[in-house]
């Protein structure tokens, strides 16, 4: 990817992409998201003055993309195996999507006590969608069924089906609502939730943003939050140990460059925050 040091230093983070969008239900093309994020990352500034961290001089290990498949079960098996091997290295792991169904395979490969925070316009709690139980619209329901709701926080939903709301209430899944974000409560509520966990995994479905800020997504929903509101919440992650994260649903076919730039900025910020916490010797 992205930046690398030629001094043989240990990577500060590992990145890989999952070019999968076979359960798409609106705008296909998210399988091209990983390379679009890489291209944007290589063309944005990666110095973070507020954290005194410069990614220009560090080693970020990019493993490329997984093999392409159109079969959900094959994707899950492959990604679980890859993610489990990388988690064992105890290095921050960042995944580039692809559609949101990939997160079922990635997050469940982390230790079970890892907090899970998902930023998303949709709940993704349908029992199934378009004949698939491993759909981008049902992946979170599979996680809840497998691991329970206790470690989950859903942020920013504004478009969902009745069955999803019923499942959410039945299982007492914690949320930060779209209204709470617009009232400025998002960062504090997020910090309060993460305060009881030693580590966290963050999943960013770019459709949490209003299409005015992120037009290039697989399932755009009007009347979303601003990029500033999202990054105010990302800023509150700097006091938590984010050991894994993904950015999903980027569709470069419908983007003007803004969405990919936001995706790259998210990745850059998470790495910089982690480096700052660890007092990395490459800090500026």
N, C-alpha and C positions, 0 to 999 in steps of 0.2 A: 504494500500500500504505500505508502503514504509517506512517512518520514522514516529515516533510518540513520543510525550512527555507524561509521566505518571503523570504530575503535574496538569492536568485539564485545561491546557491553551487553548485559542481559536485557532482553526485551522488557519494557514496562507494561506491555499489554499484548494480547493476541487477538487477531481479527480473522473471521472467515465469513464467507457469504453463502446463502442458501437460495439459489435461483428457482424457487418453487411458487407457482400460482395456479395450480390445477383445479382448486375448488373456487376460483373466482366467480363472483355472481353479478358483476357489473362491468368493470373496465379491465380487461386482461392486459398484462404487461408488467406486473410487479416482479416477474422473474428477472427482469433487466435492472432491477433496483440496485443490487450490490455494486455493479460496475459504475453506475451513475453516482453513487455515494462516493466511491473511490475517486472518481474524476473531480468531483466537487471538492473533496478533502484536499486534493493536490493543488487546488487553486484558491483556497481561502487562507487567511492569516491564522496561524496556530500558536501565536504568543498570547498568553493570558496574564495581563499585567496585574489584575486583581488577585491572582494566585501566585504571581511571580514565577510562572512556569512557562517554559518555551519548548514546544514539541518539535521544533526544527532540529534539535540536537539529540533526540533520543531514538531508541530502537523500538519500533512498533512492528511486531511480527505479523505479517499478512500471509495466511495459508491459502489464499485464493478461494475459489468456490467449490462447493460439493458437486458431485456428479448430478446431472439433471435427470429427474424422473417425473412422470406424471401420475404416479401411484402414491397416494397418501401414506399407506402403511409402509411402503419401501422408504419413503422420505423419513418417516418417524424412526424406523429401525436404524437407518444410516446415521441420522443426526444424533440420536441418543448415544450411539457408540462413539462418535467423534467428540461430542460434548463431554461425556464422562471422562474420556482420556485427557482432554484439555483442562477440565476442572481439577483433576488430580495434580496438575502442575502448580496450582495455587497462584495463578497469575490472573489479573483482570482479563475477562473474556468478553469480547464485543462481537455481536452477530449482526450481519447485514441481510435483511430480507428484500424480496420474498413477501409472501402473504402471512397473515397473523397465525395461521395454523402451525407454523414452524415453532412457535413458542411452547406448544405442548411438549415437543421433543426436547427443547433446550432447557427450559426451567426445571422440568422434572428430573433432570440429570444433575442438578445441584443438591447439596445437602438439604434435608427436609426442613430444617429450622431456618432456612433462608427466607426472608420476607420477599413477597412478590407485589410489586406496584406496577399496575398497567395504566397507561394514559391512552384513552380511546373514546371516540364518540359513541361506540357501540358496546354493549355488555358482552357480546359473544357467548351467550348462555343458552342458545337454542339447543334442543335435544339433538337436532340434526338439521341439515340444510341441503336441499337439492339432492337428496338421497345419500348424503355422506355424513357419518357421525364424526369424522375428523376434518370438518370444515373450518374455514376461517371464522365462521359465525357460531361455532360450537366448541372451539378449543378450550375456552375457559371453563365450560361446564365439565369437560373431561378432567381438567386439573382438579376441580372441586370434588368430583366423584372419587378421584384417586387419592387425593391428599388432604381433603377437607378445606374449609374456608378460613381457618383461623389466621393464616399468614398472609391473606390476600387483601389488598386495598385497590379498589377500582376508582380511577380519577377521570371525571369529565364527561360521563355519558350524557347524550342528549337525543339519541335515536335508538329505539329498542322496541321489541315486540312484547305483548302482554305476558306471554309465557316466560320471558326472561325476567321481567319484573317480579313475577310470582316466585320464580326459583331463587332470585336474589333475596327476597324477603324471607322465604322459607329457610334459607341457609344462613341468614344473618351476615351476608357478605358486607364488609365495611366499604364505604364509598366517600368520595369527596365529589359533591355534585357540581354541575355546570354553574348553577346559581352561586354556590359558595366560592367558586373560583372568581366569578365576576364581581363578587363582593370583597375580594382581596383576602379571603381566608385560606386559600389553597396552601401557601407555603407553611403556615403554622400548623395546619391540620396534618400535612404530610410529615413534618418534623415530629409531631407528637406521636404519630403512628410508628415511625421508624425508631423512635427512642427506645423501644423495648426489644429491638432485634440487634444482633451482633453483625449481621451482614444482610445485604439486599440484592435483589435482581430487579431491574427496571426495564419495562417493555414500552416502547413508544410507537404506537400506531399513529402515523402522521395525520390521519383524518380527525384527530382530536382538535386540530386547528381549523379555523374558518378557511374555506376555500380561497378567500382573498389572500391569505398568507401561504397556503399550501394547496395549489390547484392540482398538483400531480400525484393523486392518490387513487387507489382502486375503488373506493366507495365514498366519494365526497358527500358531506352533510352540511347544509347551510347553517348559518348562525352559530359559529363556533367561537372558541377563545382566540386571543391574539398570540402572536409569537412571544411578545413580552410577558404575557401571563404565564405561558409555558416555561419560559426561561427563569422567571421568578421562582417557580416551583423547582426547577432543576438546580437553581442556586442553593435551595434548602437541602439538597442531597449532599452538599460538601461536608457535612458533619456526620455522614453515614458511610459505612464501608460498602460501596457498590462493587460487588465482585463479578457481576455479570449484567449484561444489558443487550437488548436488541432494538433495532430500528426497522420497522416493517411498513408495508403497503405503499412504498414509493413507486409511482408509475411514471417513468420518464417520458412515455408517449404523450402524456397529458400535462407535462410540466413546462414551465418557462425558465427553469433554472432555480427558482426560489425554493421549491420544496427540497431539492437535492442539497442546496446550500444549508437549509435548516437541519437536514439529516446529518450532514457533515459537521455542523456546529455542535450538535448534540454529542456526537462521538468524541469530538475534540475536547469538549468541556468535561465529559465524564472521565476521560483519561487524565486531564490536567488536575481535576479535583483529587483523583486517586493518588497521583504523584505528590501533590501538595500534602496530603495526609501522611504519606510515607516518607516525607522529607527526602525525596530522591536527590542524589548528588548532581543530577543534571538540571535541577531547577535553576532558573536564570538568577 
